[in-house]
Amino acid sequence: MISTHPRIVRYVANLEKLGIPETTTWLTELELSELSFWKDATRRRQWLAGRWVAKRLVTRSSQIDMLREVEILSRGEDGLGKSPTVSIRGDTSSYRLSISHNNRSILVGITSCHAAIGVDVASGVPETPSFRTRWFSQQETKWIESDIASRLPLAWALKESIFKAFGNGSKWDPRSIELVKVNQNRVQSRIRGIEVEPLSMWIRTTKGGVATAVWNDTAIQEVSLCS
Ligand SMILES: CC(C)(COP(=O)(O)OP(=O)(O)OC[C@H]1O[C@@H](n2cnc3c(N)ncnc32)[C@H](O)[C@@H]1OP(=O)(O)O)[C@@H](O)C(=O)NCCC(=O)NCCS
C-alpha cells in the first residue's frame, strides 16, 4: 500500500468536543492495561483523547475499519513513558506517532515509513530568569530574551518535540536538546552535542502558549517505499 498521508498533525483545542464513546470497546486489552495506570480523571481523559485522535488518523490513512485493530502503546516494561508504538492487526507498523496533551488540548503527529516526528503543547512556561538559566544554553537564552512572551514557550515546546522524536529511550533532560537556529519552517538542533539534520517545523499559537511539531523529511522522500 502506498500511503497518501506521509505526515499529519492534528490539534484539538477542546477534547470534550471529540465525542469519545463511554464504552472502551475500541481499545485493546494492552491499551486498557496502560489506561489503568492512570488514576486521575483528567489524565485518563487526555490519554483516551490522544488514542482516539491517533487511532482515527491511522485507520483513515490505512483503510482499516475498526479502531480496535490499531493498537497504540506508550509505556515501557519499566512502567515509564516511551515513544508510542503503533501496531495494526497485531503487526508492528511503520507509522511513527507523537502525542501531547495540555489541559483540554490534544496534539497528535503521525508519519508513515518510520520518519521521526515529535509534538508538544506548551503553556505556562515560567518566565523567571532562573528557569531560563537552568534549562537553556546562553545562545538559546539570548534568542529567547529578545521576545520572551513568544519565544520562551516556543523554545520549550521545540525542545520537547525534538526529544519525543529523537530521544530514543533516554531520560528527558531539556539541556540535552540544544536549539541552534529557528527559522520560519525549520529548526536546527543538537542532541547531547551531536548535530541533528534540519527538521521541518509546524507551529500554532494556543491559549497561553504554543503547539509545535517537528519531523524529518524522510517521510516525504520515502513515501513510495511504503508497502
Ligand atoms: C516526554 C515527557 C517529557 C512529556 O511530558 P509532558 O510534557 O508532561 O506530557 P505531554 O502531554 O507533552 O506528552 C505525553 C506523551 O508523550 C509520549 N511520551 C512519553 N514518554 C515519551 C518518550 N520517552 N519519548 C517520546 N514520547 C513520549 C506519550 O505518548 C505521552 O502520552 P500518553 O501517555 O497519553 O501516551 C515525559 O512523558 C517524560 O519524561 N517521558 C520520559 C520518561 C522517561 O524518562 N523514560 C526513559 C527512562 S530512562
The ligand as an ORCA input file, in Angstrom:
! r2SCAN-3c Opt
* xyz 0 1
  C       8.206     13.092     27.259
  C       7.760     13.810     28.523
  C       8.823     14.815     28.947
  C       6.456     14.555     28.183
  O       5.823     15.000     29.337
  P       4.678     16.115     29.389
  O       5.137     17.388     28.785
  O       4.233     16.160     30.800
  O       3.487     15.490     28.575
  P       2.960     15.578     27.074
  O       1.487     15.571     27.186
  O       3.573     16.638     26.247
  O       3.442     14.181     26.468
  C       2.957     12.971     26.978
  C       3.001     11.957     25.867
  O       4.336     11.826     25.408
  C       4.548     10.492     24.959
  N       5.794     10.062     25.573
  C       6.036      9.683     26.843
  N       7.343      9.393     27.006
  C       7.917      9.591     25.797
  C       9.252      9.430     25.316
  N      10.253      8.991     26.107
  N       9.512      9.714     24.003
  C       8.503     10.147     23.189
  N       7.219     10.304     23.593
  C       6.937     10.028     24.886
  C       3.333      9.663     25.388
  O       2.565      9.388     24.229
  C       2.577     10.580     26.320
  O       1.177     10.499     26.191
  P       0.327      9.198     26.655
  O       0.892      8.769     27.978
  O      -1.070      9.706     26.770
  O       0.515      8.192     25.568
  C       7.524     12.837     29.691
  O       6.475     11.968     29.346
  C       8.765     12.040     30.017
  O       9.631     12.491     30.729
  N       8.867     10.817     29.478
  C      10.079     10.054     29.536
  C      10.088      9.072     30.670
  C      11.473      8.583     30.793
  O      12.283      9.224     31.436
  N      11.742      7.464     30.082
  C      13.059      6.967     29.877
  C      13.679      6.462     31.121
  S      15.401      6.323     31.021
*
